[in-house]
Amino acid sequence: MDLEQRGLLPTAVFGDSIESWVTAMFSATHFSPRCDSLLLDSAEECEMAVKLMVMYPRPKDIEAFERLYNRVHAPMTEDILPGKTMIVATKVLGAPRGAPPFHRIVEIHFPSMVALETCAASKGCKQTLAHALAISTGGAPTVLIAEEETQVFDQFESRTLGTLR
């Protein structure tokens, strides 16, 4: 059963605007793989891990948002987004200077840009993004495509390097 049939995405309320918004999120003019600008020897070198980041502005009613997010939206992302390898959901607690602009930042990881694009074309992704827009009462979520670079530090190594400087 899709979201509309379960009453979670009433077309009468959102009309065609959700479809337009979801389509715009993945238009070719919004993002392109970094590989286009790199001089690489093979296509395999271009298959870097990427993530889709969804940043929700502070909702009008935080408790209602959290209830919908945890009971409906999070399980939906686990069930119907093809090709994902990991989801990291972060609740923003504060900011150094006043109220933070975002309440939640969600990262959906994919093994490659091709996997993300395949997911983006799926009915499940369109439903999930439409639901994200529907529950985001503080404004439309900001959606980004990113490549992650991770540095992991060993505590012993960090202390040793610190004393050598």
N, C-alpha and C positions, 0 to 999 in steps of 0.2 A: 504494500500500500504506500503510495507516495504522500508527500507532505500535504498537498492540497486535499486529498481524500481524508486525511486524519484531522483536518481543520487547523493545521499549523501554518498554512500558507494560503490564506483566502485571496483568490484572484480579484475579488470585488474590492478589496482594500488596496492591493498593490498594483493591480492592472499590469500593463506591459513594462512598467518602469523597472521592475526587478530583472526581467529578461535582458533589457537594454543595459542595465548596470553590470550584470554578470558577463555579458558579451564584451563590454568595454574593458573589463578587467584583463581579458586575455587577447585583446587585439594586437596584431603584430607591431603596431606603433608604440605600444606601451613597454615592451621589453624584447630583447633579443639576447641570445647567448653571448657571453663574453668572448667565446671562441671565434666569432665573426671577425674580431679585430686582432686576433693573435696569429702569428706565423707558426703553425704547428705542422709536424711531419705526418701526422695521421689523425683520422677521425677518433680513434680510441683516446688520444690525449685530450680531446674535447669533452669527453664524458665525465664531467665533474659533478659531484653531488650539489644539489640546490635545495632551497626551501621556499615555501610559500609562507609569508608572514601576514597574519591578519591582526591588526591592532584596533581594538575596540575603544572608542572614546568613553569617557565616564558616563554611565547610564543615568537616566533620570531617577530610576528606582533600583539601587544596587542589589537589594535582596531579591527582587523579582527577576532581574537579569541573571543573577547567580543561579537561581532555581531553574530557569529555562536553560541556561548554559549547561549546568551539570546534569540535569535530568533528561534533556532532549538533545541539545546540540552536540555535546561531547560524545555521547554514544553514537550519534548519527555519523560523525566524522570517522569514528572507528569502524563502523559497519560499511559505509558506502563510498569511501574514497579509494579508488584503485591505485596500486603502485606505491603507496606511501611506505616508508621504512620506520618512521618514528613521528610522534607528535609530542611537542613540549608546550604545555599551557602554563603561562606565568600570570599570576595576579600581581599587579603593581601595588605596592604598599605606600609609596610616597615619592617625593622628589625634593631635592635640596632647596628649591625655591618655589614654594607654594604647592598648589594642587597639581598632580601629574596630568598631562593631557590624555593619557590612556589608562584604562582600567584593567584590561587584559591584553596580553600579547601572546598569540598562538603561532607556533612554528610547525609546519607540516613538512617533513623532510622527504626527499626523493633521491634516488640514486643517480639521476641524470635529468637534464633539461627535457629530453625526449619523454621520460616517464612523467614529468610534471605536465607537459603539454598533452599527453595522452589522458591524464587524469582531468585536466581542465576541459577537455572535450566531452567528458563523460556526463551522463545525466546525473549521477551521484554528486559530482562536483558542483554542477549548476544548482541542484537542490540545496546543497550545503551552504553555498555562498548566498543563495536567496534567503535561507533561514538566518544566516549571520546578519544580513541586512535587516530582516524582520525583527530580530531581538535586540538590535543595537539602537536603543532609544535615545542615545546621546548624539546621534548623527551616524552617517555611513561609516563603516569601518575603513581604515586605510589598508590597502592590500599591496604588498611588495613581493618581488621575486629576488632572492638573494643567494649568493654563494658564500658558504661558511668557511672560514679559516680558523682552526682551533690550535691553541698552544696549551699543552698540559705541562705543569711544573711539579717536579718532585720536591717535597718540602726540604729534604736533606740537601739536595742540589742547590736550591734557592738560598739556603742559609750559607752554604759554602761559598757560592759566588759572591754573596753580599759582603763577606769578610775579606775577599780578595781585592775589592775595589778601592 
